[in-house]
C-alpha cells in the first residue's frame, strides 16, 4: 500500500478538521460552491467525483469476465454477499442502531437521512481498493479482475433498484429521477469513458502506456477525494461541532457489517472448497464499499448538509483500519482455512 492508502483514516481526519475550520471562516465561498447546480447536480462535486472514479475504473478489464467460469464458486459467493446480503444487512443494522438504539443521541430530523446514507454505502461493491486487498491476501489476480468487472457491470443496472427498494422500505422518499441521473453520471458515464480510454491506451502503447497513465492519474484521484471531503465537511461543520458523537455512532453499524459480510463470504468459500487465494479477495470484496459513488449519490439525492452525506464519509473514515484487520484475520487463519477447504474438496 502507498502512503496515502495506508494512512487514509489520518487524511480523512485532517479533512474533517480543515473542512470544519474553513467552513466556519469562509462560509461565503462554500455556499457559492453549493449553489453551482444544474438539474440537481452540483458541478464542482461532479467534476471531483469523475476525477476520482475514472482512474479507478481505468484499471478494470471487462474482458476478464470471460474467466468467470474458472472460479465460479468464489464468484457465486461474492455476488450473493454483495447483492443479496450486504445492502439488506446494512439496512437492518441501520434500522436497529440508528433508528432505535442510538436514536436518543442523534438529531431526530436526520435519522432517516443517516439510514439512507448507510444504505447507499452498502449498495455498491468496491472497485479500486479491492486490488490492494487482494494483493495483501495473496489473492488470485484473475479472480479479482473478473469479480470486479462483473460487479461493475451489475452495478449499472442493480444499484438504483436496490437503493430504491431499501429506501422505500425505510419509508424514505426516493427522488427517482435524481437517483437514475446519479447512476448515469457516476456509474455509466465513467465506466464507458474509462473503457474507451483504456482501449485507446492499449492500442497506442500497450500495457506500458496504461500503467504510465494510471501512475500519472493517481495523484489527481487522491487530490479529488480530499477536496471532496473538505468541501463536504465545510457544510457539515456546524452539525459535527454540535454533536461530535454522531460520527462514532454512525461507525458502529458500518464496522459490524464489514465483519459480518467478510466472515460470511470467507466461511461460504471454505464450505465450497474454494482455494484460499480466492476466498481472501472474496471476503474483502464482499465487505468493502465503493465509497466514492456513495458520497456522490448521497450529495445528489440529499444535499451537502444531509445526514446521508455524513454517513457515507464515515465509511471512508473507517475503511482502511477495518479492512486491514480483515486482511490480518484472513492471513492468520490460512492454515485453518486450507484444512477445511481440502476436506470439502476431497469429500
DRENKELO-407315 format. One record per residue (C-alpha): residue number from 1; residue in three letters; x, y, z. Coordinates in steps of 0.2 Angstrom, whole numbers. Example, Ala and Ser with C-alpha at 12.3 -4.5 7.8 and 13.67 -1.06 7.14 Angstrom:
// residues 2
{pos->1 code->ALA X->62 Y->-22 Z->39}
{pos->2 code->SER X->68 Y->-5 Z->36}
END
This chain:
// residues 347
{pos->1 code->UNK X->0 Y->0 Z->0}
{pos->2 code->UNK X->6 Y->18 Z->-4}
{pos->3 code->UNK X->7 Y->31 Z->10}
{pos->4 code->UNK X->-10 Y->38 Z->5}
{pos->5 code->UNK X->-19 Y->22 Z->6}
{pos->6 code->UNK X->-10 Y->16 Z->22}
{pos->7 code->UNK X->-15 Y->32 Z->31}
{pos->8 code->UNK X->-32 Y->36 Z->23}
{pos->9 code->UNK X->-40 Y->37 Z->40}
{pos->10 code->UNK X->-27 Y->51 Z->45}
{pos->11 code->UNK X->-30 Y->61 Z->29}
{pos->12 code->UNK X->-49 Y->60 Z->31}
{pos->13 code->UNK X->-47 Y->66 Z->49}
{pos->14 code->UNK X->-37 Y->80 Z->43}
{pos->15 code->UNK X->-50 Y->84 Z->30}
{pos->16 code->UNK X->-63 Y->85 Z->44}
{pos->17 code->UNK X->-53 Y->97 Z->54}
{pos->18 code->UNK X->-49 Y->108 Z->38}
{pos->19 code->UNK X->-67 Y->107 Z->31}
{pos->20 code->UNK X->-75 Y->112 Z->48}
{pos->21 code->UNK X->-62 Y->126 Z->50}
{pos->22 code->UNK X->-64 Y->133 Z->33}
{pos->23 code->UNK X->-82 Y->132 Z->33}
{pos->24 code->UNK X->-83 Y->142 Z->49}
{pos->25 code->UNK X->-70 Y->155 Z->42}
{pos->26 code->UNK X->-76 Y->156 Z->24}
{pos->27 code->UNK X->-94 Y->152 Z->24}
{pos->28 code->UNK X->-97 Y->163 Z->8}
{pos->29 code->UNK X->-86 Y->153 Z->-4}
{pos->30 code->UNK X->-93 Y->136 Z->2}
{pos->31 code->UNK X->-111 Y->142 Z->0}
{pos->32 code->UNK X->-107 Y->148 Z->-18}
{pos->33 code->UNK X->-100 Y->131 Z->-22}
{pos->34 code->UNK X->-115 Y->123 Z->-16}
{pos->35 code->UNK X->-126 Y->134 Z->-27}
{pos->36 code->UNK X->-117 Y->129 Z->-43}
{pos->37 code->UNK X->-130 Y->116 Z->-48}
{pos->38 code->UNK X->-138 Y->111 Z->-65}
{pos->39 code->UNK X->-153 Y->99 Z->-64}
{pos->40 code->UNK X->-149 Y->95 Z->-46}
{pos->41 code->UNK X->-131 Y->90 Z->-50}
{pos->42 code->UNK X->-118 Y->100 Z->-41}
{pos->43 code->UNK X->-105 Y->104 Z->-55}
{pos->44 code->UNK X->-89 Y->105 Z->-44}
{pos->45 code->UNK X->-93 Y->89 Z->-35}
{pos->46 code->UNK X->-97 Y->80 Z->-51}
{pos->47 code->UNK X->-80 Y->85 Z->-58}
{pos->48 code->UNK X->-71 Y->79 Z->-42}
{pos->49 code->UNK X->-81 Y->63 Z->-42}
{pos->50 code->UNK X->-76 Y->59 Z->-60}
{pos->51 code->UNK X->-58 Y->63 Z->-56}
{pos->52 code->UNK X->-59 Y->50 Z->-43}
{pos->53 code->UNK X->-69 Y->37 Z->-51}
{pos->54 code->UNK X->-62 Y->37 Z->-69}
{pos->55 code->UNK X->-44 Y->32 Z->-64}
{pos->56 code->UNK X->-51 Y->18 Z->-54}
{pos->57 code->UNK X->-62 Y->11 Z->-67}
{pos->58 code->UNK X->-47 Y->13 Z->-79}
{pos->59 code->UNK X->-39 Y->-2 Z->-70}
{pos->60 code->UNK X->-55 Y->-13 Z->-74}
{pos->61 code->UNK X->-53 Y->-25 Z->-88}
{pos->62 code->UNK X->-71 Y->-31 Z->-93}
{pos->63 code->UNK X->-63 Y->-44 Z->-104}
{pos->64 code->UNK X->-59 Y->-53 Z->-88}
{pos->65 code->UNK X->-77 Y->-58 Z->-87}
{pos->66 code->UNK X->-73 Y->-72 Z->-99}
{pos->67 code->UNK X->-64 Y->-80 Z->-84}
{pos->68 code->UNK X->-78 Y->-80 Z->-73}
{pos->69 code->UNK X->-81 Y->-99 Z->-75}
{pos->70 code->UNK X->-64 Y->-103 Z->-69}
{pos->71 code->UNK X->-68 Y->-98 Z->-51}
{pos->72 code->UNK X->-87 Y->-100 Z->-52}
{pos->73 code->UNK X->-89 Y->-105 Z->-33}
{pos->74 code->UNK X->-80 Y->-89 Z->-27}
{pos->75 code->UNK X->-89 Y->-78 Z->-40}
{pos->76 code->UNK X->-106 Y->-85 Z->-34}
{pos->77 code->UNK X->-102 Y->-82 Z->-16}
{pos->78 code->UNK X->-96 Y->-65 Z->-18}
{pos->79 code->UNK X->-111 Y->-60 Z->-29}
{pos->80 code->UNK X->-123 Y->-67 Z->-16}
{pos->81 code->UNK X->-115 Y->-57 Z->-2}
{pos->82 code->UNK X->-113 Y->-41 Z->-12}
{pos->83 code->UNK X->-130 Y->-41 Z->-19}
{pos->84 code->UNK X->-142 Y->-52 Z->-9}
{pos->85 code->UNK X->-134 Y->-49 Z->9}
{pos->86 code->UNK X->-124 Y->-33 Z->11}
{pos->87 code->UNK X->-137 Y->-20 Z->6}
{pos->88 code->UNK X->-150 Y->-28 Z->16}
{pos->89 code->UNK X->-140 Y->-32 Z->32}
{pos->90 code->UNK X->-134 Y->-14 Z->32}
{pos->91 code->UNK X->-152 Y->-8 Z->31}
{pos->92 code->UNK X->-156 Y->-19 Z->46}
{pos->93 code->UNK X->-141 Y->-13 Z->56}
{pos->94 code->UNK X->-146 Y->5 Z->52}
{pos->95 code->UNK X->-164 Y->2 Z->57}
{pos->96 code->UNK X->-158 Y->-7 Z->73}
{pos->97 code->UNK X->-144 Y->5 Z->79}
{pos->98 code->UNK X->-148 Y->22 Z->71}
{pos->99 code->UNK X->-167 Y->20 Z->70}
{pos->100 code->UNK X->-169 Y->13 Z->88}
{pos->101 code->UNK X->-154 Y->10 Z->100}
{pos->102 code->UNK X->-145 Y->26 Z->96}
{pos->103 code->UNK X->-160 Y->37 Z->92}
{pos->104 code->UNK X->-159 Y->47 Z->109}
{pos->105 code->UNK X->-142 Y->53 Z->105}
{pos->106 code->UNK X->-145 Y->58 Z->87}
{pos->107 code->UNK X->-154 Y->73 Z->79}
{pos->108 code->UNK X->-171 Y->67 Z->76}
{pos->109 code->UNK X->-173 Y->76 Z->59}
{pos->110 code->UNK X->-158 Y->67 Z->52}
{pos->111 code->UNK X->-162 Y->49 Z->57}
{pos->112 code->UNK X->-169 Y->44 Z->41}
{pos->113 code->UNK X->-155 Y->53 Z->31}
{pos->114 code->UNK X->-142 Y->43 Z->41}
{pos->115 code->UNK X->-150 Y->27 Z->37}
{pos->116 code->UNK X->-151 Y->32 Z->19}
{pos->117 code->UNK X->-133 Y->36 Z->19}
{pos->118 code->UNK X->-129 Y->19 Z->26}
{pos->119 code->UNK X->-139 Y->10 Z->13}
{pos->120 code->UNK X->-130 Y->20 Z->-1}
{pos->121 code->UNK X->-114 Y->15 Z->6}
{pos->122 code->UNK X->-118 Y->-4 Z->6}
{pos->123 code->UNK X->-127 Y->-4 Z->-11}
{pos->124 code->UNK X->-111 Y->-3 Z->-22}
{pos->125 code->UNK X->-96 Y->-15 Z->-21}
{pos->126 code->UNK X->-79 Y->-8 Z->-20}
{pos->127 code->UNK X->-69 Y->-6 Z->-37}
{pos->128 code->UNK X->-52 Y->1 Z->-33}
{pos->129 code->UNK X->-46 Y->-3 Z->-16}
{pos->130 code->UNK X->-50 Y->-22 Z->-18}
{pos->131 code->UNK X->-35 Y->-24 Z->-29}
{pos->132 code->UNK X->-24 Y->-18 Z->-14}
{pos->133 code->UNK X->-34 Y->-30 Z->-3}
{pos->134 code->UNK X->-32 Y->-44 Z->-15}
{pos->135 code->UNK X->-13 Y->-42 Z->-16}
{pos->136 code->UNK X->-12 Y->-41 Z->3}
{pos->137 code->UNK X->-21 Y->-58 Z->5}
{pos->138 code->UNK X->-11 Y->-66 Z->-9}
{pos->139 code->UNK X->-26 Y->-67 Z->-20}
{pos->140 code->UNK X->-29 Y->-74 Z->-37}
{pos->141 code->UNK X->-27 Y->-59 Z->-49}
{pos->142 code->UNK X->-38 Y->-67 Z->-62}
{pos->143 code->UNK X->-52 Y->-70 Z->-49}
{pos->144 code->UNK X->-51 Y->-52 Z->-43}
{pos->145 code->UNK X->-51 Y->-45 Z->-60}
{pos->146 code->UNK X->-66 Y->-55 Z->-66}
{pos->147 code->UNK X->-76 Y->-52 Z->-50}
{pos->148 code->UNK X->-73 Y->-33 Z->-50}
{pos->149 code->UNK X->-78 Y->-32 Z->-69}
{pos->150 code->UNK X->-93 Y->-42 Z->-66}
{pos->151 code->UNK X->-98 Y->-32 Z->-51}
{pos->152 code->UNK X->-96 Y->-16 Z->-60}
{pos->153 code->UNK X->-107 Y->-22 Z->-75}
{pos->154 code->UNK X->-121 Y->-27 Z->-62}
{pos->155 code->UNK X->-119 Y->-11 Z->-53}
{pos->156 code->UNK X->-125 Y->-1 Z->-69}
{pos->157 code->UNK X->-142 Y->-10 Z->-68}
{pos->158 code->UNK X->-144 Y->-15 Z->-50}
{pos->159 code->UNK X->-138 Y->0 Z->-40}
{pos->160 code->UNK X->-154 Y->11 Z->-42}
{pos->161 code->UNK X->-167 Y->-3 Z->-39}
{pos->162 code->UNK X->-158 Y->-10 Z->-24}
{pos->163 code->UNK X->-156 Y->8 Z->-16}
{pos->164 code->UNK X->-174 Y->12 Z->-21}
{pos->165 code->UNK X->-181 Y->-3 Z->-13}
{pos->166 code->UNK X->-172 Y->-1 Z->3}
{pos->167 code->UNK X->-176 Y->17 Z->4}
{pos->168 code->UNK X->-194 Y->13 Z->1}
{pos->169 code->UNK X->-194 Y->0 Z->14}
{pos->170 code->UNK X->-187 Y->13 Z->26}
{pos->171 code->UNK X->-201 Y->25 Z->22}
{pos->172 code->UNK X->-189 Y->37 Z->14}
{pos->173 code->UNK X->-195 Y->47 Z->-1}
{pos->174 code->UNK X->-185 Y->42 Z->-16}
{pos->175 code->UNK X->-182 Y->55 Z->-30}
{pos->176 code->UNK X->-181 Y->43 Z->-44}
{pos->177 code->UNK X->-176 Y->55 Z->-57}
{pos->178 code->UNK X->-161 Y->61 Z->-47}
{pos->179 code->UNK X->-157 Y->43 Z->-42}
{pos->180 code->UNK X->-157 Y->37 Z->-60}
{pos->181 code->UNK X->-147 Y->53 Z->-65}
{pos->182 code->UNK X->-134 Y->48 Z->-52}
{pos->183 code->UNK X->-132 Y->31 Z->-59}
{pos->184 code->UNK X->-129 Y->38 Z->-77}
{pos->185 code->UNK X->-117 Y->52 Z->-71}
{pos->186 code->UNK X->-107 Y->42 Z->-58}
{pos->187 code->UNK X->-108 Y->24 Z->-65}
{pos->188 code->UNK X->-112 Y->23 Z->-83}
{pos->189 code->UNK X->-103 Y->38 Z->-90}
{pos->190 code->UNK X->-87 Y->34 Z->-80}
{pos->191 code->UNK X->-87 Y->16 Z->-85}
{pos->192 code->UNK X->-89 Y->20 Z->-103}
{pos->193 code->UNK X->-77 Y->34 Z->-103}
{pos->194 code->UNK X->-64 Y->23 Z->-94}
{pos->195 code->UNK X->-66 Y->8 Z->-105}
{pos->196 code->UNK X->-64 Y->19 Z->-121}
{pos->197 code->UNK X->-49 Y->27 Z->-114}
{pos->198 code->UNK X->-41 Y->10 Z->-108}
{pos->199 code->UNK X->-44 Y->3 Z->-126}
{pos->200 code->UNK X->-36 Y->18 Z->-134}
{pos->201 code->UNK X->-21 Y->17 Z->-122}
{pos->202 code->UNK X->-18 Y->-1 Z->-125}
{pos->203 code->UNK X->-20 Y->1 Z->-144}
{pos->204 code->UNK X->-7 Y->15 Z->-144}
{pos->205 code->UNK X->6 Y->9 Z->-132}
{pos->206 code->UNK X->1 Y->-7 Z->-124}
{pos->207 code->UNK X->1 Y->-11 Z->-105}
{pos->208 code->UNK X->16 Y->1 Z->-103}
{pos->209 code->UNK X->6 Y->16 Z->-109}
{pos->210 code->UNK X->-9 Y->11 Z->-97}
{pos->211 code->UNK X->2 Y->9 Z->-82}
{pos->212 code->UNK X->11 Y->26 Z->-86}
{pos->213 code->UNK X->-7 Y->34 Z->-87}
{pos->214 code->UNK X->-13 Y->26 Z->-71}
{pos->215 code->UNK X->3 Y->32 Z->-62}
{pos->216 code->UNK X->1 Y->50 Z->-68}
{pos->217 code->UNK X->-18 Y->50 Z->-63}
{pos->218 code->UNK X->-15 Y->43 Z->-46}
{pos->219 code->UNK X->-11 Y->60 Z->-38}
{pos->220 code->UNK X->-26 Y->68 Z->-47}
{pos->221 code->UNK X->-38 Y->55 Z->-40}
{pos->222 code->UNK X->-31 Y->57 Z->-22}
{pos->223 code->UNK X->-32 Y->76 Z->-23}
{pos->224 code->UNK X->-50 Y->75 Z->-29}
{pos->225 code->UNK X->-55 Y->64 Z->-15}
{pos->226 code->UNK X->-48 Y->75 Z->-2}
{pos->227 code->UNK X->-55 Y->91 Z->-10}
{pos->228 code->UNK X->-72 Y->82 Z->-10}
{pos->229 code->UNK X->-71 Y->78 Z->9}
{pos->230 code->UNK X->-65 Y->96 Z->13}
{pos->231 code->UNK X->-80 Y->103 Z->4}
{pos->232 code->UNK X->-92 Y->91 Z->12}
{pos->233 code->UNK X->-86 Y->95 Z->30}
{pos->234 code->UNK X->-86 Y->113 Z->26}
{pos->235 code->UNK X->-105 Y->111 Z->25}
{pos->236 code->UNK X->-106 Y->98 Z->39}
{pos->237 code->UNK X->-95 Y->108 Z->52}
{pos->238 code->UNK X->-109 Y->115 Z->62}
{pos->239 code->UNK X->-118 Y->99 Z->65}
{pos->240 code->UNK X->-102 Y->90 Z->69}
{pos->241 code->UNK X->-97 Y->103 Z->82}
{pos->242 code->UNK X->-114 Y->102 Z->89}
{pos->243 code->UNK X->-114 Y->83 Z->91}
{pos->244 code->UNK X->-97 Y->75 Z->89}
{pos->245 code->UNK X->-103 Y->59 Z->95}
{pos->246 code->UNK X->-113 Y->56 Z->78}
{pos->247 code->UNK X->-98 Y->50 Z->69}
{pos->248 code->UNK X->-94 Y->37 Z->82}
{pos->249 code->UNK X->-112 Y->31 Z->82}
{pos->250 code->UNK X->-113 Y->30 Z->63}
{pos->251 code->UNK X->-97 Y->20 Z->63}
{pos->252 code->UNK X->-104 Y->6 Z->73}
{pos->253 code->UNK X->-116 Y->-2 Z->60}
{pos->254 code->UNK X->-103 Y->1 Z->46}
{pos->255 code->UNK X->-90 Y->-9 Z->56}
{pos->256 code->UNK X->-102 Y->-23 Z->61}
{pos->257 code->UNK X->-107 Y->-25 Z->43}
{pos->258 code->UNK X->-89 Y->-26 Z->37}
{pos->259 code->UNK X->-85 Y->-41 Z->49}
{pos->260 code->UNK X->-102 Y->-49 Z->46}
{pos->261 code->UNK X->-101 Y->-49 Z->27}
{pos->262 code->UNK X->-82 Y->-53 Z->26}
{pos->263 code->UNK X->-85 Y->-68 Z->38}
{pos->264 code->UNK X->-100 Y->-74 Z->29}
{pos->265 code->UNK X->-90 Y->-74 Z->12}
{pos->266 code->UNK X->-75 Y->-82 Z->20}
{pos->267 code->UNK X->-85 Y->-96 Z->28}
{pos->268 code->UNK X->-95 Y->-100 Z->12}
{pos->269 code->UNK X->-80 Y->-101 Z->2}
{pos->270 code->UNK X->-72 Y->-113 Z->14}
{pos->271 code->UNK X->-88 Y->-124 Z->13}
{pos->272 code->UNK X->-87 Y->-124 Z->-6}
{pos->273 code->UNK X->-69 Y->-129 Z->-6}
{pos->274 code->UNK X->-63 Y->-113 Z->-14}
{pos->275 code->UNK X->-44 Y->-110 Z->-14}
{pos->276 code->UNK X->-38 Y->-98 Z->0}
{pos->277 code->UNK X->-32 Y->-86 Z->-14}
{pos->278 code->UNK X->-50 Y->-85 Z->-20}
{pos->279 code->UNK X->-58 Y->-84 Z->-3}
{pos->280 code->UNK X->-47 Y->-70 Z->3}
{pos->281 code->UNK X->-51 Y->-57 Z->-10}
{pos->282 code->UNK X->-69 Y->-64 Z->-10}
{pos->283 code->UNK X->-71 Y->-59 Z->8}
{pos->284 code->UNK X->-63 Y->-42 Z->6}
{pos->285 code->UNK X->-74 Y->-38 Z->-10}
{pos->286 code->UNK X->-89 Y->-44 Z->0}
{pos->287 code->UNK X->-86 Y->-32 Z->14}
{pos->288 code->UNK X->-79 Y->-16 Z->6}
{pos->289 code->UNK X->-89 Y->-2 Z->-2}
{pos->290 code->UNK X->-87 Y->10 Z->-17}
{pos->291 code->UNK X->-87 Y->25 Z->-5}
{pos->292 code->UNK X->-84 Y->37 Z->-19}
{pos->293 code->UNK X->-100 Y->33 Z->-28}
{pos->294 code->UNK X->-109 Y->33 Z->-11}
{pos->295 code->UNK X->-103 Y->50 Z->-7}
{pos->296 code->UNK X->-108 Y->57 Z->-24}
{pos->297 code->UNK X->-125 Y->49 Z->-24}
{pos->298 code->UNK X->-129 Y->55 Z->-6}
{pos->299 code->UNK X->-124 Y->73 Z->-11}
{pos->300 code->UNK X->-135 Y->72 Z->-27}
{pos->301 code->UNK X->-150 Y->64 Z->-18}
{pos->302 code->UNK X->-150 Y->73 Z->-1}
{pos->303 code->UNK X->-138 Y->88 Z->-2}
{pos->304 code->UNK X->-121 Y->93 Z->6}
{pos->305 code->UNK X->-128 Y->96 Z->23}
{pos->306 code->UNK X->-138 Y->80 Z->24}
{pos->307 code->UNK X->-135 Y->66 Z->37}
{pos->308 code->UNK X->-134 Y->54 Z->22}
{pos->309 code->UNK X->-118 Y->63 Z->15}
{pos->310 code->UNK X->-110 Y->62 Z->33}
{pos->311 code->UNK X->-114 Y->44 Z->35}
{pos->312 code->UNK X->-105 Y->39 Z->18}
{pos->313 code->UNK X->-90 Y->49 Z->23}
{pos->314 code->UNK X->-89 Y->40 Z->40}
{pos->315 code->UNK X->-87 Y->24 Z->29}
{pos->316 code->UNK X->-72 Y->32 Z->21}
{pos->317 code->UNK X->-65 Y->36 Z->39}
{pos->318 code->UNK X->-66 Y->18 Z->45}
{pos->319 code->UNK X->-62 Y->9 Z->28}
{pos->320 code->UNK X->-43 Y->6 Z->29}
{pos->321 code->UNK X->-41 Y->1 Z->48}
{pos->322 code->UNK X->-56 Y->-11 Z->47}
{pos->323 code->UNK X->-51 Y->-19 Z->31}
{pos->324 code->UNK X->-33 Y->-21 Z->36}
{pos->325 code->UNK X->-40 Y->-30 Z->51}
{pos->326 code->UNK X->-50 Y->-42 Z->40}
{pos->327 code->UNK X->-34 Y->-45 Z->30}
{pos->328 code->UNK X->-25 Y->-49 Z->46}
{pos->329 code->UNK X->-38 Y->-62 Z->51}
{pos->330 code->UNK X->-39 Y->-69 Z->33}
{pos->331 code->UNK X->-20 Y->-72 Z->33}
{pos->332 code->UNK X->-18 Y->-78 Z->51}
{pos->333 code->UNK X->-32 Y->-91 Z->48}
{pos->334 code->UNK X->-25 Y->-98 Z->32}
{pos->335 code->UNK X->-19 Y->-115 Z->39}
{pos->336 code->UNK X->-36 Y->-117 Z->47}
{pos->337 code->UNK X->-45 Y->-112 Z->31}
{pos->338 code->UNK X->-35 Y->-124 Z->19}
{pos->339 code->UNK X->-38 Y->-139 Z->30}
{pos->340 code->UNK X->-56 Y->-137 Z->29}
{pos->341 code->UNK X->-56 Y->-132 Z->11}
{pos->342 code->UNK X->-46 Y->-148 Z->7}
{pos->343 code->UNK X->-58 Y->-159 Z->17}
{pos->344 code->UNK X->-73 Y->-152 Z->7}
{pos->345 code->UNK X->-64 Y->-154 Z->-10}
{pos->346 code->UNK X->-59 Y->-172 Z->-6}
{pos->347 code->UNK X->-77 Y->-176 Z->0}
END
